[in-house]
Amino acid sequence: MEGKKIPKEEFQKLLQDVLIGAGFTGVGGIKEFLLFIFGVPAFAVFLKNRIGPTFIPNDLFTPAVTSATVFLLAKLKKI
């Protein structure tokens, strides 16, 4: 197919298939981001309260876990 011209409609269809197939619609990324930002700290607090509820206060633990989650997402280039 190298060097062959394709019609505009076929190019748009191919581009759309590639973008949607790669998950570049934006919806999947937002769901993943929200899951990490809210889900990981909530699960961590739940787990902490089951293991050692008085070991670290929730007022310190939740922001620390949230910050660590954001740091990890930045390192993985997800945000």
MARBA-491044 format. One record per residue: y, z, x of N, C-alpha, C in turn; residue in one letter. Coordinates in nm, 2 decimals. Layout:
+--------+--------+--------+--------+--------+--------+--------+--------+--------+------+
:    npy :    npz :    npx :   capy :   capz :   capx :    cpy :    cpz :    cpx : resn :
+--------+--------+--------+--------+--------+--------+--------+--------+--------+------+
:      Y :      Z :      X :      Y :      Z :      X :      Y :      Z :      X :    A :
...
+--------+--------+--------+--------+--------+--------+--------+--------+--------+------+
This chain:
+--------+--------+--------+--------+--------+--------+--------+--------+--------+------+
:    npy :    npz :    npx :   capy :   capz :   capx :    cpy :    cpz :    cpx : resn :
+--------+--------+--------+--------+--------+--------+--------+--------+--------+------+
:  -0.12 :   0.00 :   0.08 :   0.00 :   0.00 :   0.00 :   0.13 :   0.00 :   0.09 :    M :
:   0.11 :   0.00 :   0.22 :   0.22 :   0.01 :   0.31 :   0.30 :  -0.12 :   0.30 :    E :
:   0.43 :  -0.12 :   0.29 :   0.51 :  -0.23 :   0.29 :   0.52 :  -0.30 :   0.15 :    G :
:   0.45 :  -0.25 :   0.06 :   0.45 :  -0.31 :  -0.08 :   0.55 :  -0.24 :  -0.16 :    K :
:   0.63 :  -0.32 :  -0.23 :   0.73 :  -0.26 :  -0.32 :   0.67 :  -0.22 :  -0.46 :    K :
:   0.70 :  -0.10 :  -0.51 :   0.65 :  -0.06 :  -0.64 :   0.77 :  -0.05 :  -0.73 :    I :
:   0.74 :  -0.07 :  -0.86 :   0.85 :  -0.06 :  -0.96 :   0.90 :   0.08 :  -0.97 :    P :
:   1.03 :   0.09 :  -1.02 :   1.10 :   0.22 :  -1.03 :   1.02 :   0.32 :  -1.11 :    K :
:   0.96 :   0.27 :  -1.22 :   0.89 :   0.36 :  -1.32 :   0.76 :   0.42 :  -1.25 :    E :
:   0.69 :   0.34 :  -1.17 :   0.57 :   0.38 :  -1.10 :   0.61 :   0.49 :  -1.00 :    E :
:   0.72 :   0.46 :  -0.92 :   0.77 :   0.55 :  -0.82 :   0.80 :   0.69 :  -0.89 :    F :
:   0.87 :   0.69 :  -1.00 :   0.91 :   0.81 :  -1.07 :   0.79 :   0.89 :  -1.11 :    Q :
:   0.69 :   0.81 :  -1.16 :   0.56 :   0.88 :  -1.21 :   0.49 :   0.94 :  -1.09 :    K :
:   0.49 :   0.87 :  -0.98 :   0.42 :   0.93 :  -0.86 :   0.50 :   1.05 :  -0.81 :    L :
:   0.63 :   1.04 :  -0.80 :   0.71 :   1.15 :  -0.76 :   0.69 :   1.28 :  -0.85 :    L :
:   0.69 :   1.25 :  -0.98 :   0.67 :   1.36 :  -1.07 :   0.53 :   1.42 :  -1.06 :    Q :
:   0.43 :   1.34 :  -1.04 :   0.29 :   1.40 :  -1.01 :   0.29 :   1.48 :  -0.89 :    D :
:   0.35 :   1.44 :  -0.78 :   0.35 :   1.51 :  -0.66 :   0.43 :   1.64 :  -0.67 :    V :
:   0.54 :   1.64 :  -0.74 :   0.62 :   1.77 :  -0.75 :   0.55 :   1.87 :  -0.84 :    L :
:   0.50 :   1.82 :  -0.95 :   0.43 :   1.91 :  -1.04 :   0.30 :   1.96 :  -0.98 :    I :
:   0.23 :   1.87 :  -0.91 :   0.10 :   1.91 :  -0.85 :   0.12 :   2.01 :  -0.74 :    G :
:   0.23 :   2.00 :  -0.67 :   0.26 :   2.10 :  -0.56 :   0.32 :   2.23 :  -0.61 :    A :
:   0.34 :   2.24 :  -0.74 :   0.39 :   2.36 :  -0.80 :   0.54 :   2.38 :  -0.77 :    G :
:   0.61 :   2.27 :  -0.77 :   0.75 :   2.27 :  -0.73 :   0.84 :   2.27 :  -0.86 :    F :
:   0.78 :   2.31 :  -0.97 :   0.86 :   2.31 :  -1.10 :   0.95 :   2.43 :  -1.11 :    T :
:   0.93 :   2.53 :  -1.03 :   1.02 :   2.65 :  -1.03 :   0.96 :   2.76 :  -1.11 :    G :
:   0.88 :   2.73 :  -1.21 :   0.83 :   2.84 :  -1.30 :   0.73 :   2.92 :  -1.23 :    V :
:   0.64 :   2.86 :  -1.15 :   0.54 :   2.93 :  -1.08 :   0.59 :   3.02 :  -0.98 :    G :
:   0.70 :   2.97 :  -0.91 :   0.76 :   3.05 :  -0.81 :   0.83 :   3.18 :  -0.86 :    G :
:   0.89 :   3.16 :  -0.98 :   0.96 :   3.27 :  -1.05 :   0.86 :   3.37 :  -1.09 :    I :
:   0.75 :   3.33 :  -1.15 :   0.65 :   3.42 :  -1.19 :   0.59 :   3.50 :  -1.07 :    K :
:   0.57 :   3.43 :  -0.96 :   0.52 :   3.50 :  -0.84 :   0.62 :   3.60 :  -0.79 :    E :
:   0.74 :   3.56 :  -0.78 :   0.85 :   3.64 :  -0.73 :   0.86 :   3.77 :  -0.82 :    F :
:   0.86 :   3.75 :  -0.95 :   0.88 :   3.87 :  -1.04 :   0.75 :   3.96 :  -1.03 :    L :
:   0.64 :   3.90 :  -1.01 :   0.51 :   3.98 :  -1.00 :   0.52 :   4.07 :  -0.87 :    L :
:   0.57 :   4.01 :  -0.76 :   0.58 :   4.08 :  -0.64 :   0.69 :   4.19 :  -0.65 :    F :
:   0.81 :   4.15 :  -0.70 :   0.92 :   4.24 :  -0.70 :   0.90 :   4.36 :  -0.79 :    I :
:   0.84 :   4.34 :  -0.91 :   0.81 :   4.45 :  -1.00 :   0.67 :   4.50 :  -1.00 :    F :
:   0.57 :   4.41 :  -0.98 :   0.43 :   4.45 :  -0.99 :   0.39 :   4.53 :  -0.88 :    G :
:   0.42 :   4.49 :  -0.76 :   0.37 :   4.57 :  -0.64 :   0.43 :   4.71 :  -0.64 :    V :
:   0.56 :   4.73 :  -0.65 :   0.61 :   4.87 :  -0.66 :   0.55 :   4.95 :  -0.77 :    P :
:   0.54 :   4.89 :  -0.89 :   0.48 :   4.97 :  -1.00 :   0.33 :   5.01 :  -0.97 :    A :
:   0.26 :   4.92 :  -0.91 :   0.12 :   4.95 :  -0.88 :   0.11 :   5.05 :  -0.77 :    F :
:   0.20 :   5.04 :  -0.67 :   0.21 :   5.14 :  -0.56 :   0.24 :   5.28 :  -0.61 :    A :
:   0.34 :   5.29 :  -0.70 :   0.37 :   5.42 :  -0.76 :   0.25 :   5.47 :  -0.84 :    V :
:   0.19 :   5.39 :  -0.92 :   0.07 :   5.43 :  -0.99 :  -0.04 :   5.48 :  -0.90 :    F :
:  -0.06 :   5.41 :  -0.79 :  -0.16 :   5.45 :  -0.70 :  -0.13 :   5.58 :  -0.63 :    L :
:   0.00 :   5.59 :  -0.59 :   0.05 :   5.71 :  -0.52 :   0.03 :   5.83 :  -0.61 :    K :
:   0.07 :   5.82 :  -0.74 :   0.06 :   5.93 :  -0.83 :  -0.09 :   5.97 :  -0.86 :    N :
:  -0.18 :   5.88 :  -0.84 :  -0.32 :   5.91 :  -0.86 :  -0.37 :   5.98 :  -0.73 :    R :
:  -0.33 :   5.94 :  -0.61 :  -0.38 :   6.00 :  -0.49 :  -0.31 :   6.13 :  -0.45 :    I :
:  -0.17 :   6.12 :  -0.44 :  -0.10 :   6.24 :  -0.40 :   0.04 :   6.24 :  -0.47 :    G :
:   0.04 :   6.30 :  -0.59 :   0.17 :   6.29 :  -0.66 :   0.29 :   6.36 :  -0.60 :    P :
:   0.26 :   6.46 :  -0.52 :   0.38 :   6.54 :  -0.47 :   0.40 :   6.51 :  -0.32 :    T :
:   0.33 :   6.42 :  -0.26 :   0.34 :   6.39 :  -0.12 :   0.47 :   6.33 :  -0.08 :    F :
:   0.52 :   6.23 :  -0.16 :   0.65 :   6.16 :  -0.14 :   0.71 :   6.15 :  -0.27 :    I :
:   0.84 :   6.19 :  -0.29 :   0.90 :   6.18 :  -0.42 :   0.92 :   6.03 :  -0.46 :    P :
:   0.90 :   6.00 :  -0.59 :   0.92 :   5.87 :  -0.64 :   1.05 :   5.81 :  -0.61 :    N :
:   1.16 :   5.89 :  -0.61 :   1.29 :   5.84 :  -0.58 :   1.30 :   5.78 :  -0.44 :    D :
:   1.22 :   5.82 :  -0.35 :   1.22 :   5.76 :  -0.21 :   1.11 :   5.65 :  -0.20 :    L :
:   1.00 :   5.68 :  -0.27 :   0.89 :   5.59 :  -0.25 :   0.91 :   5.45 :  -0.31 :    F :
:   0.96 :   5.45 :  -0.43 :   0.98 :   5.32 :  -0.50 :   1.08 :   5.23 :  -0.43 :    T :
:   1.20 :   5.27 :  -0.39 :   1.28 :   5.18 :  -0.32 :   1.22 :   5.14 :  -0.18 :    P :
:   1.15 :   5.22 :  -0.12 :   1.08 :   5.19 :   0.01 :   0.98 :   5.08 :  -0.01 :    A :
:   0.90 :   5.09 :  -0.11 :   0.80 :   4.99 :  -0.14 :   0.86 :   4.86 :  -0.18 :    V :
:   0.97 :   4.87 :  -0.26 :   1.04 :   4.75 :  -0.31 :   1.10 :   4.68 :  -0.19 :    T :
:   1.16 :   4.75 :  -0.10 :   1.22 :   4.69 :   0.02 :   1.12 :   4.63 :   0.11 :    S :
:   1.01 :   4.70 :   0.13 :   0.90 :   4.64 :   0.21 :   0.85 :   4.51 :   0.14 :    A :
:   0.84 :   4.51 :   0.01 :   0.79 :   4.39 :  -0.06 :   0.89 :   4.27 :  -0.03 :    T :
:   1.02 :   4.30 :  -0.05 :   1.12 :   4.19 :  -0.02 :   1.12 :   4.15 :   0.12 :    V :
:   1.10 :   4.24 :   0.22 :   1.09 :   4.20 :   0.36 :   0.97 :   4.11 :   0.38 :    F :
:   0.85 :   4.15 :   0.32 :   0.73 :   4.07 :   0.33 :   0.75 :   3.93 :   0.27 :    L :
:   0.82 :   3.92 :   0.15 :   0.84 :   3.79 :   0.09 :   0.94 :   3.71 :   0.18 :    L :
:   1.03 :   3.77 :   0.24 :   1.12 :   3.70 :   0.33 :   1.05 :   3.65 :   0.46 :    A :
:   0.96 :   3.73 :   0.51 :   0.89 :   3.69 :   0.63 :   0.79 :   3.57 :   0.60 :    K :
:   0.74 :   3.57 :   0.48 :   0.65 :   3.47 :   0.43 :   0.72 :   3.34 :   0.38 :    L :
:   0.86 :   3.35 :   0.38 :   0.94 :   3.24 :   0.34 :   0.92 :   3.21 :   0.19 :    K :
:   0.90 :   3.31 :   0.11 :   0.89 :   3.29 :  -0.03 :   1.02 :   3.31 :  -0.10 :    K :
:   1.12 :   3.37 :  -0.04 :   1.25 :   3.38 :  -0.09 :   1.35 :   3.34 :   0.01 :    I :
+--------+--------+--------+--------+--------+--------+--------+--------+--------+------+
